[in-house]
Amino acid sequence: MIPGSFSYHRPSSVAEAVGLLAKLGDDGRAIAGGHSLIPMMKLRLAEPAHLVDLAGIADLKGIRSDGNDIIIGAMTTQHDLIGSDLLGTKIPILRETSLQIADPQVRYVGTLGGNVANGDPGNDMPAVMLCLNATYHVTGKGGERRIAAREFYQGAYFTALEAGDVLTAVRIPVPPAGHGSAYEKLKRKIGDYATAAAAVVLTTSGGKVASCSIGLTNVAETPLWAQEAAKILVGSTLDAATVKKAVAAAETITAPASDARGPAHYRTKMAGVMLTRALARAKAKARG
Ligand SMILES: Cc1cc2nc3c(=O)[nH]c(=O)nc-3n(C[C@H](O)[C@H](O)[C@H](O)COP(=O)(O)OP(=O)(O)OC[C@H]3O[C@@H](n4cnc5c(N)ncnc54)[C@H](O)[C@@H]3O)c2cc1C
């Protein structure tokens, strides 16, 4: 399939990109790695007349500490996330999740910003961002604003981004030292999107769960933050009965589509299985 024709723009600053997108209105679209957008254009599900390529904006790349937060530029690739020692030490769930996205070829160009801005419930990073309580830095016509990941996703391909907005960075509070985390993803084959997946970040104290956060991928129109399920687990040793109760609470908030990855009921149950596995692995890694 061949995409429709389009004009190509390559700004060198965020201000220039925002200005261009404002001028182009509905005819313009930001492009990052292109590994979600180009396939959509080939299928004619997206037909932007103008592409504004963010690849020439040096400010959008890189990973740095800012107090107790880590800030990751939107154009940082999934490959960069895997190679970052800072993330490997401080927020290892990002490396673990990146390694489960697609294949190396996609990860070399697919960006964190594109993955979280895309709004596809099949993308893996959004649920991890809900789990980590990340904040998105967005610049638009009215200047910069910050949007909590937990308030960003409104429906499939429908987010808090407004026309002309550029997501510039993702700010993530570093989880406490000694935390445990895991991302468990069921997929039909290497490189596939999730049938269901679960992200867990938890801390323990005296063998009991002191804090817990859970995100779920591809079992609703948006990524899900399973707040009630996590609450049930706090104070427990992750004994089988409590985990079962929490898993049931997580399953209750899912509403997956029946599709080529399986019927809705199966995908809900697989979310529960992924959560059970992620909890066990996260607890095994936690020190406290
Ligand atoms: C074969 C294949 C398998 C894949 N498997 C997986 C998988 O298992 N899990 C997974 O999560 N993903 C998967 N992907 C998607 C891949 O991770 C994409 O790279 C990613 O979803 C989008 O990132 P991108 O940089 O390519 O964004 P693009 O495709 O360039 O953009 C995606 C959307 O986000 C918008 N956008 C991008 N950046 C910004 C920004 N900074 N500000 C505002 N809007 C922006 C664009 O306008 C567009 O609407 C797969 C892709 C392929 C081709």
The ligand as an SDF file (V2000), in Angstrom:
LIG
                    3D

 53 58  0  0  0  0  0  0  0  0999 V2000
    5.6440   -4.2430   13.1540 C   0  0  0  0  0  0  0  0  0  0  0  0
    5.3440   -3.3080   14.3040 C   0  0  0  0  0  0  0  0  0  0  0  0
    5.1050   -3.8620   15.5520 C   0  0  0  0  0  0  0  0  0  0  0  0
    4.8480   -3.0180   16.6360 C   0  0  0  0  0  0  0  0  0  0  0  0
    4.6210   -3.5850   17.8620 N   0  0  0  0  0  0  0  0  0  0  0  0
    4.4080   -2.7790   18.9190 C   0  0  0  0  0  0  0  0  0  0  0  0
    4.2170   -3.3210   20.2230 C   0  0  0  0  0  0  0  0  0  0  0  0
    4.2660   -4.5250   20.4500 O   0  0  0  0  0  0  0  0  0  0  0  0
    3.9860   -2.4430   21.2400 N   0  0  0  0  0  0  0  0  0  0  0  0
    3.9580   -1.0870   21.0630 C   0  0  0  0  0  0  0  0  0  0  0  0
    3.7630   -0.3540   22.0200 O   0  0  0  0  0  0  0  0  0  0  0  0
    4.1290   -0.5570   19.8340 N   0  0  0  0  0  0  0  0  0  0  0  0
    4.3610   -1.3550   18.7760 C   0  0  0  0  0  0  0  0  0  0  0  0
    4.5560   -0.8000   17.5490 N   0  0  0  0  0  0  0  0  0  0  0  0
    4.4640    0.6580   17.4100 C   0  0  0  0  0  0  0  0  0  0  0  0
    5.8120    1.3180   17.6220 C   0  0  0  0  0  0  0  0  0  0  0  0
    6.2270    1.1710   18.9750 O   0  0  0  0  0  0  0  0  0  0  0  0
    5.7000    2.8070   17.2660 C   0  0  0  0  0  0  0  0  0  0  0  0
    6.9680    3.2370   16.9610 O   0  0  0  0  0  0  0  0  0  0  0  0
    5.0960    3.7010   18.3100 C   0  0  0  0  0  0  0  0  0  0  0  0
    3.8090    3.2960   18.6750 O   0  0  0  0  0  0  0  0  0  0  0  0
    4.9040    5.1390   17.7990 C   0  0  0  0  0  0  0  0  0  0  0  0
    6.0810    5.7930   17.8800 O   0  0  0  0  0  0  0  0  0  0  0  0
    6.6440    6.5740   16.6410 P   0  0  0  0  0  0  0  0  0  0  0  0
    7.7830    7.3490   17.1530 O   0  0  0  0  0  0  0  0  0  0  0  0
    6.8780    5.6190   15.5420 O   0  0  0  0  0  0  0  0  0  0  0  0
    5.4190    7.5760   16.3260 O   0  0  0  0  0  0  0  0  0  0  0  0
    4.7330    7.9850   14.9420 P   0  0  0  0  0  0  0  0  0  0  0  0
    4.2640    6.7780   14.2320 O   0  0  0  0  0  0  0  0  0  0  0  0
    5.5780    8.9260   14.2210 O   0  0  0  0  0  0  0  0  0  0  0  0
    3.4700    8.8050   15.5280 O   0  0  0  0  0  0  0  0  0  0  0  0
    2.3720    8.1560   16.1290 C   0  0  0  0  0  0  0  0  0  0  0  0
    1.2960    9.1880   16.4580 C   0  0  0  0  0  0  0  0  0  0  0  0
    1.7150   10.0330   17.5100 O   0  0  0  0  0  0  0  0  0  0  0  0
    1.7950   11.4000   17.0710 C   0  0  0  0  0  0  0  0  0  0  0  0
    3.0330   11.9140   17.6560 N   0  0  0  0  0  0  0  0  0  0  0  0
    4.2540   11.3230   17.6170 C   0  0  0  0  0  0  0  0  0  0  0  0
    5.1250   12.0150   18.3510 N   0  0  0  0  0  0  0  0  0  0  0  0
    4.4490   13.0800   18.8330 C   0  0  0  0  0  0  0  0  0  0  0  0
    4.8280   14.1550   19.6810 C   0  0  0  0  0  0  0  0  0  0  0  0
    6.0640   14.2680   20.1770 N   0  0  0  0  0  0  0  0  0  0  0  0
    3.8890   15.0820   19.9820 N   0  0  0  0  0  0  0  0  0  0  0  0
    2.6330   14.9730   19.5030 C   0  0  0  0  0  0  0  0  0  0  0  0
    2.2140   13.9500   18.7250 N   0  0  0  0  0  0  0  0  0  0  0  0
    3.1170   13.0250   18.3960 C   0  0  0  0  0  0  0  0  0  0  0  0
    1.7940   11.3740   15.5630 C   0  0  0  0  0  0  0  0  0  0  0  0
    1.2120   12.5370   15.0180 O   0  0  0  0  0  0  0  0  0  0  0  0
    0.9630   10.1410   15.2900 C   0  0  0  0  0  0  0  0  0  0  0  0
   -0.3990   10.4490   15.3900 O   0  0  0  0  0  0  0  0  0  0  0  0
    4.8170   -1.6090   16.4470 C   0  0  0  0  0  0  0  0  0  0  0  0
    5.0490   -1.0680   15.1880 C   0  0  0  0  0  0  0  0  0  0  0  0
    5.3210   -1.9070   14.1170 C   0  0  0  0  0  0  0  0  0  0  0  0
    5.5820   -1.2940   12.7760 C   0  0  0  0  0  0  0  0  0  0  0  0
  1  2  1  0
  2  3  1  0
  2 52  2  0
  3  4  2  0
  4  5  1  0
  4 50  1  0
  5  6  2  0
  6  7  1  0
  6 13  1  0
  7  8  2  0
  7  9  1  0
  9 10  1  0
 10 11  2  0
 10 12  1  0
 12 13  2  0
 13 14  1  0
 14 15  1  0
 14 50  1  0
 15 16  1  0
 16 17  1  0
 16 18  1  0
 18 19  1  0
 18 20  1  0
 20 21  1  0
 20 22  1  0
 22 23  1  0
 23 24  1  0
 24 25  2  0
 24 26  1  0
 24 27  1  0
 27 28  1  0
 28 29  2  0
 28 30  1  0
 28 31  1  0
 31 32  1  0
 32 33  1  0
 33 34  1  0
 33 48  1  0
 34 35  1  0
 35 36  1  0
 35 46  1  0
 36 37  1  0
 36 45  1  0
 37 38  2  0
 38 39  1  0
 39 40  1  0
 39 45  2  0
 40 41  1  0
 40 42  2  0
 42 43  1  0
 43 44  2  0
 44 45  1  0
 46 47  1  0
 46 48  1  0
 48 49  1  0
 50 51  2  0
 51 52  1  0
 52 53  1  0
M  END
$$$$
